[in-house]
Amino acid sequence: MTVLGAVLPGAGYLWTRRRLGWLVLLPFLAAAGLAAYYFADVQHAAELAFDPARLRVTAVVLGVGYVVWAFTVVTTYAMARPPGMNRLEKSLGVLVVTLLCILVAVPAVKSVRISTSQADFVATVFDDEQTQTIPTGVTEEDPWAGQDRVNVLLLGGDGGVGRTGIRTDTMILLSMDTQTGKSVMFSLPRNMMNAQFPEDSPLHDVFPYGFSGEGDPGTWMLNAVYKTVPELYPGILGKSENEGADAIKQAVAGSLGTNVDYYLLINLMGFQQLVDAIGGVTVNVNEPVAINGNTDLGIPPTGYIEPGPDQHLDGFHALWFSRGRWGSDDYERMLRQRCMVDAIIDEADPLNVLRRYEDLAKAGEEILRTDIPRKLMPAFVDLALKVKEKKVKSVAFVSSDKFFSGDPDFTWMQSVVAKALGPKQGGRKDDPGTAVKTEDACGYHPEA
């Protein structure tokens, strides 16, 4: 009877307290049906996961539900235990019921904490930031506004995500096919000059020949757009909660000849927390990667990440694998960053994410910023599952006979993007000068 009461709360009352039994049993059956509705379908689960109000209600319901369940188990045992039990039998019965309540309390408390953490994370990061460059005509029923692809600009910069005066040293455009999940990543070097703006943008009127001007050349590299444009021309694109993001989105769109729908900014100084939260990452290291050090100032590294296949890195070493510059150029660093993205995707299996979710959510609150609307997150979750099933293709614009960051051939760059996103024509492969295929760069092939 006690076991039945534990599996179906209130069922144990039906033999002795029928009305009370139904009063307890029916709400639990309704809750079970509601849980099945949300968790049997990814879309419904995602809708719940990105609604802070419903998440907080869920946390309360879970807490109250556990208390009621524990009460029914204890009282069912008290009513159903056979008369005439000796002290040892009573003690064993109490011990079993207590252990049962403790065992169920662990997942119940974990569920409450995950619900609360997710509510705080969503409310903090996906706060419907208003920018001038997000797509129009987007609805929950048509999240991609009829487009075949959605493009998200992944940015990495040092400094708090709420600051506008940061440099985006990592810039990767992720283009995803909304039907199949087939995706392409385009990595751009931070020192690319003369970034172009779309012809219909007010920034094109200011920079008709590309992002350039007098003074320090570093002020006019691609990684300075996020910081420099709002400083020189505040409000040029209209009212926005992140003018820097609007500017860099348009710079990438104009340079690559494609649209940029949304952005996601990660604070690289907090990147260490994120990697630690997922338990580290595994990458191939083909040559020593410096930790600390400044080539310009002649300050040597304090250590190195040594070469080797399948190196498991914690957050600290993953950060330096992604950003170490001593003895390597921006292009090598850019490729390592792309490999790091692959490594993080590999670690993001559902079980690992669930086990470490509270740490991940806390890290995300502090290091992420985006203009992706909260209402579209269920659609993005569904798309992300498709993307994870496919092999992500990569194109990295590195120094070659076709590409020079000091004076890029944007017509050629745009043709590369068009080829990568369009169907193969005549079975021809991309020109070897397009970029290094990062699938090769991420393998283990140390120099002899």
Buried (B, 14 or more C-beta within 10 A) or exposed (E): BBBBBBEBBBBBBBEEBEEBBBEBBEBBEEBEEEBEEBEEEEEBBBBBBBBBEBBBBBBEBBBEBBEBBBEBBBBBBEBBBEEEEEEEEEEEBBEEBEEBBEEBBEEBEBBBBBBBBBBBBBBBBBBEBEBBBBBEEBEEEEBBEEBEBBBBBBBBBBBEBEEBEBBBBBBBBBBBBBEEBBBBBBBBBBBBBBBBBBEEBBBBEBBEEBBEEEEEEEBBBBBBBBBBBBEEBEEBBEEBBBBBBBBBBBBBBBBBBBBBBBBBBBBBBBBBBBBBBBBBBEBBBBEBBBBEBEBEEEEEBEEBBEBEEEBEBEBEBBBBBBBBBBBBEBBBBBBBBBBBBBBBBEBEEEEBEEBBBBBBBBBBBBBBBBBBBBBBBBBBBBBBEBBBEEEBBBBBBBBBEBBEBEEBEBEBBBBBBEBBBEEEEEEEEBBEEBBBBBBEBBEEEEEE
